[in-house]
Amino acid sequence: MVELEKYLIPSETPVVETRRHWASLGRNGVIYLGCLLVSWFLLAYLSSERFFSVVGVVLLLGSSAWFAVIWHEWRTEQFVITDKRVLLINGVLTRRVAIMPLSKVTDLTYERSLTGRILGYGAFVMESAGQVQALSRIDYLPQPDTMYHDVSVLLFGPRQAARRPPRTLPEPGSEDEHLTRRLPPQP
């Protein structure tokens, strides 16, 4: 993973640090596998023709280099949630750091498709005060249930607050009835 310290401010504490789930490589992996099969076919069955041999080798080397770059980007990408902001750090040659302050998050949607539930990934959709953000949707997050809980605690307070029993209204005729204003029943 990336050296996280150079992207954090001294008063920040990382809460979540992860990369996308391996399933995010799926579509490109299938394309790579297809290229490997085509190149294998060209080299195994049509290698007597020089043209097909060259195409097979170029396809094999080109698709392998392409997938190596994609795999390296996946390995170096980092999704970080601190107690103050959300960061998405990615890029191999050009490093990009997308940031959203936690204080700007107005709505958080947590999604898990059927495939995501089977393989163990999910997505966060974050909205902020009517603005389009670079971090509006983060797909293929591993351990999404735990991550959702951690982000909810950061956004809405500690878990102990959720365990408090709900406040109940005083019974009619009790000494504390005057402390609470009862609304008249709606017709």
Sequence and secondary structure as in RCSB ss.txt:
>XXXX:A:sequence
MVELEKYLIPSETPVVETRRHWASLGRNGVIYLGCLLVSWFLLAYLSSERFFSVVGVVLLLGSSAWFAVIWHEWR
TEQFVITDKRVLLINGVLTRRVAIMPLSKVTDLTYERSLTGRILGYGAFVMESAGQVQALSRIDYLPQPDTMYHD
VSVLLFGPRQAARRPPRTLPEPGSEDEHLTRRLPPQP
>XXXX:A:secstr
   GGGGS TT  EEEEE   GGGGHHHHHHHHHHHHHHHHHHHHSTTSHHHHHHHHHHHHHHHHHHHHHHHHHH
H EEEEESSEEEEEE SSS EEEEEEGGG  EEEEE  HHHHHHTEEEEEEEBTTB  TTSEEEEEESHHHHHHH
HHHHHH  HHHHTS       TTSTTGGGS       
